[in-house]
């Protein structure tokens, strides 16, 4: 089961069918309109995202929940927690049901000084891969934070637990820049809590955090991580095309 803080709240659940049991509120992951829970469904741990009681009967809020389900249900990426269903849970109401995550939030790992080289590597690869997937699918979402990044307990693979609630026809540079700034903020905090000095990574994190920085898309950040630039790739392609053209001309004669 995903990491639960000391403030977890066990909630009695009245379900004569036996389908639902062990309902637990997770205060650390609650949002303005939503509460987040873990619960057993037919004995298997899952997570729930449901409207808070004061919004449960609000038609606009229910529509917002259903719209988020429609958006997230169509996402499929190994570093994004999968959405399984939309169901009515006794005592909770209409809920988005997702896979449970057996692991710990990046927030907890930072606070407990449990960062590892593998976690840093995952932030440079798996998190950027997930962010690029979200960007390519034009997903409008809340800022990614250290609380929404989970690392699995044994393999330390990265999972985003809550990525989006709506799709757009396209994302503006402002939208993609906001994601990159969030990434820079996360990376800077991780680097602040590492015993080692990683100047190249720090430089990238600083550029991500700049409002008018050089990175406009996640792909730009990935290229920087790979020690390349769009200009270098363009030059390489031009040179390659030139030599291939010259070779074809030579072979023709």
C-alpha positions as CSV (number, residue, x, y, z in Angstrom):
1,X,0.0,0.0,0.0
2,X,1.2,3.5,-0.7
3,X,2.9,5.4,2.1
4,X,0.4,6.8,4.6
5,X,1.2,9.5,7.1
6,X,0.7,9.3,10.8
7,X,-2.5,11.3,10.3
8,X,-4.2,8.5,8.3
9,X,-7.8,8.0,9.3
10,X,-9.4,4.6,9.2
11,X,-13.1,5.0,8.2
12,X,-15.7,2.3,8.9
13,X,-17.3,1.1,5.7
14,X,-20.8,-0.5,5.6
15,X,-20.8,-2.8,2.6
16,X,-22.9,-6.0,3.0
17,X,-21.6,-7.3,-0.4
18,X,-18.0,-7.5,1.0
19,X,-16.6,-5.8,-2.1
20,X,-15.1,-2.9,-0.2
21,X,-13.1,-2.9,3.1
22,X,-10.3,-1.2,5.0
23,X,-11.1,2.3,3.8
24,X,-8.4,4.8,4.8
25,X,-8.3,8.6,4.2
26,X,-4.9,10.0,3.1
27,X,-4.9,13.7,4.3
28,X,-1.5,14.4,2.8
29,X,-2.9,13.9,-0.8
30,X,-6.2,15.8,-0.4
31,X,-6.9,18.6,-2.8
32,X,-9.3,21.6,-2.8
33,X,-12.3,19.6,-4.0
34,X,-11.1,16.0,-3.5
35,X,-10.2,13.5,-0.8
36,X,-7.9,10.6,-1.6
37,X,-8.2,7.1,0.0
38,X,-6.8,3.7,0.0
39,X,-9.3,0.8,0.1
40,X,-9.5,-2.9,-0.6
41,X,-11.7,-3.8,-3.6
42,X,-12.4,-7.6,-3.6
43,X,-9.3,-7.9,-1.3
44,X,-7.0,-5.9,-3.6
45,X,-5.6,-2.5,-2.5
46,X,-6.6,0.4,-4.8
47,X,-6.7,4.1,-4.4
48,X,-9.8,6.4,-4.6
49,X,-10.2,10.0,-5.6
50,X,-13.6,11.3,-4.5
51,X,-15.3,14.7,-4.0
52,X,-15.3,16.1,-0.5
53,X,-18.6,15.8,1.2
54,X,-19.5,19.5,0.7
55,X,-19.1,19.1,-3.0
56,X,-20.4,15.6,-3.5
57,X,-23.9,16.8,-4.7
58,X,-22.7,19.7,-6.7
59,X,-23.5,18.9,-10.4
60,X,-20.5,21.0,-11.7
61,X,-18.1,19.2,-9.3
62,X,-19.4,15.8,-10.3
63,X,-19.0,16.8,-14.0
64,X,-15.4,17.8,-13.2
65,X,-14.7,14.4,-11.6
66,X,-16.2,12.6,-14.5
67,X,-14.2,14.7,-17.0
68,X,-11.0,13.9,-15.1
69,X,-11.9,10.2,-15.3
70,X,-12.4,10.4,-19.0
71,X,-9.1,12.1,-19.5
72,X,-7.0,9.9,-17.3
73,X,-8.7,6.6,-18.3
74,X,-7.2,7.0,-21.8
75,X,-3.6,7.5,-20.6
76,X,-1.3,4.6,-20.7
77,X,2.3,5.1,-19.6
78,X,4.6,3.0,-17.3
79,X,5.4,6.0,-15.1
80,X,1.8,7.2,-14.7
81,X,-0.5,5.5,-12.3
82,X,-3.3,3.8,-14.2
83,X,-7.0,4.7,-13.8
84,X,-9.2,1.6,-13.7
85,X,-12.8,2.6,-13.1
86,X,-15.4,5.1,-12.0
87,X,-17.6,3.6,-9.3
88,X,-19.8,4.5,-6.3
89,X,-18.1,3.5,-3.0
90,X,-20.2,3.1,0.1
91,X,-19.6,6.1,2.5
92,X,-17.5,7.9,-0.1
93,X,-19.6,8.3,-3.2
94,X,-18.6,8.5,-6.8
95,X,-14.9,7.8,-7.1
96,X,-12.1,7.5,-9.6
97,X,-10.3,4.2,-8.9
98,X,-6.6,3.8,-9.6
99,X,-3.9,1.3,-9.1
100,X,-2.4,1.5,-5.6
101,X,1.3,2.4,-5.4
102,X,3.5,0.4,-3.1
103,X,6.2,2.9,-2.2
104,X,7.1,6.3,-0.9
105,X,6.6,9.9,-2.0
106,X,9.6,11.9,-3.1
107,X,8.5,14.3,-0.3
108,X,9.0,11.7,2.3
109,X,12.3,10.4,0.8
110,X,13.7,14.0,0.9
111,X,12.5,14.6,4.5
112,X,13.9,11.3,5.7
113,X,17.2,11.8,3.8
114,X,16.7,8.6,1.9
115,X,17.6,9.8,-1.6
116,X,19.7,7.4,-3.7
117,X,21.6,7.7,-7.0
118,X,18.8,5.6,-8.7
119,X,16.2,8.1,-7.6
120,X,18.2,11.0,-9.1
121,X,18.5,9.0,-12.3
122,X,14.8,8.3,-12.4
123,X,14.1,12.0,-12.1
124,X,16.3,12.6,-15.1
125,X,14.7,9.9,-17.2
126,X,11.4,8.4,-16.1
127,X,9.9,11.7,-14.8
128,X,10.8,13.5,-18.0
129,X,9.4,10.6,-20.1
130,X,6.1,10.9,-18.2
131,X,6.1,14.6,-18.6
132,X,6.8,14.4,-22.3
133,X,3.9,11.9,-22.7
134,X,1.5,14.2,-20.8
135,X,2.7,17.1,-23.0
136,X,2.3,15.2,-26.2
137,X,-1.3,14.3,-25.2
138,X,-2.1,17.9,-24.4
139,X,-3.1,17.2,-20.8
140,X,-3.9,20.2,-18.7
141,X,-3.0,19.4,-15.1
142,X,-2.1,20.6,-11.6
143,X,1.6,21.3,-11.0
144,X,3.8,18.3,-10.4
145,X,5.1,18.3,-6.9
146,X,7.3,16.1,-4.6
147,X,4.0,14.7,-3.1
148,X,2.7,13.5,-6.5
149,X,5.9,11.6,-7.3
150,X,6.0,8.1,-5.9
151,X,8.9,5.7,-6.0
152,X,8.0,2.0,-5.7
153,X,9.3,0.2,-2.6
154,X,11.7,-2.3,-4.1
155,X,12.7,-1.2,-7.6
156,X,12.5,2.6,-7.0
157,X,10.6,3.1,-10.3
158,X,8.8,6.4,-10.6
159,X,5.1,6.9,-10.7
160,X,3.0,10.0,-11.0
161,X,-0.1,9.5,-9.0
162,X,-2.2,12.4,-10.3
163,X,-1.4,14.0,-13.6
164,X,-4.4,15.5,-15.3
165,X,-8.0,16.4,-15.4
166,X,-8.6,17.8,-18.9
167,X,-7.4,17.7,-22.4
168,X,-6.8,20.7,-24.7
169,X,-6.5,21.1,-28.4
170,X,-3.0,22.2,-27.9
171,X,-0.7,23.5,-25.1
172,X,0.7,26.9,-25.1
173,X,4.4,27.7,-24.4
174,X,3.1,29.1,-21.1
175,X,1.6,25.7,-20.2
176,X,4.8,23.8,-21.1
177,X,7.0,26.3,-19.4
178,X,5.0,26.0,-16.2
179,X,5.7,22.2,-16.2
180,X,9.4,22.8,-16.8
181,X,9.6,25.3,-13.9
182,X,7.9,22.8,-11.6
183,X,10.5,20.2,-12.7
184,X,13.3,22.7,-12.0
185,X,11.9,23.4,-8.5
186,X,11.8,19.7,-7.7
187,X,15.3,19.0,-9.1
188,X,16.8,21.9,-7.1
189,X,15.3,20.7,-3.9
190,X,16.6,17.2,-4.5
191,X,20.1,18.6,-5.3
192,X,20.0,20.7,-2.1
193,X,19.6,17.5,-0.1
194,X,22.3,15.4,-1.8
195,X,25.7,15.0,-0.2
196,X,27.3,15.1,-3.7
197,X,27.8,18.2,-5.9
198,X,26.3,17.7,-9.4
199,X,27.1,21.0,-11.2
200,X,25.8,19.9,-14.7
201,X,22.5,18.8,-13.2
202,X,22.3,22.0,-11.1
203,X,22.9,24.1,-14.2
204,X,20.0,22.4,-15.9
205,X,17.7,22.8,-12.8
206,X,18.6,26.5,-12.6
207,X,17.7,27.0,-16.3
208,X,14.4,25.2,-15.9
209,X,13.5,27.5,-13.0
210,X,14.2,30.7,-14.9
211,X,10.9,32.3,-16.1
212,X,12.5,33.1,-19.5
213,X,14.9,30.1,-19.5
214,X,16.0,28.3,-22.7
215,X,13.7,25.3,-22.4
216,X,10.2,25.6,-23.9
217,X,9.4,21.9,-24.1
218,X,10.2,18.8,-22.1
219,X,12.1,17.6,-25.2
220,X,14.5,20.6,-24.8
221,X,15.2,19.5,-21.2
222,X,15.8,15.9,-22.3
223,X,18.3,17.1,-24.9
224,X,20.1,19.1,-22.3
225,X,20.3,16.0,-20.1
226,X,21.8,14.1,-23.0
227,X,24.4,16.8,-23.4
228,X,23.1,17.7,-26.8
229,X,21.2,20.7,-28.3
230,X,18.7,21.1,-31.1
231,X,21.3,23.1,-33.0
232,X,23.9,20.3,-32.7
233,X,21.4,17.7,-33.9
234,X,20.4,20.0,-36.8
235,X,24.1,20.4,-37.8
236,X,24.6,16.7,-37.6
237,X,21.6,16.0,-39.8
238,X,22.8,18.6,-42.4
239,X,26.3,17.0,-42.5
240,X,24.8,13.5,-42.7
241,X,22.5,14.5,-45.6
242,X,25.4,16.3,-47.4
243,X,27.7,13.2,-47.2
244,X,24.8,10.8,-48.2
245,X,24.0,13.0,-51.2
246,X,27.7,13.2,-52.2
247,X,27.9,9.4,-51.9
248,X,24.9,8.8,-54.1
249,X,26.2,11.2,-56.7
250,X,29.6,9.4,-56.7
251,X,27.9,6.0,-57.0
252,X,25.8,7.3,-59.9
253,X,29.0,8.0,-61.8
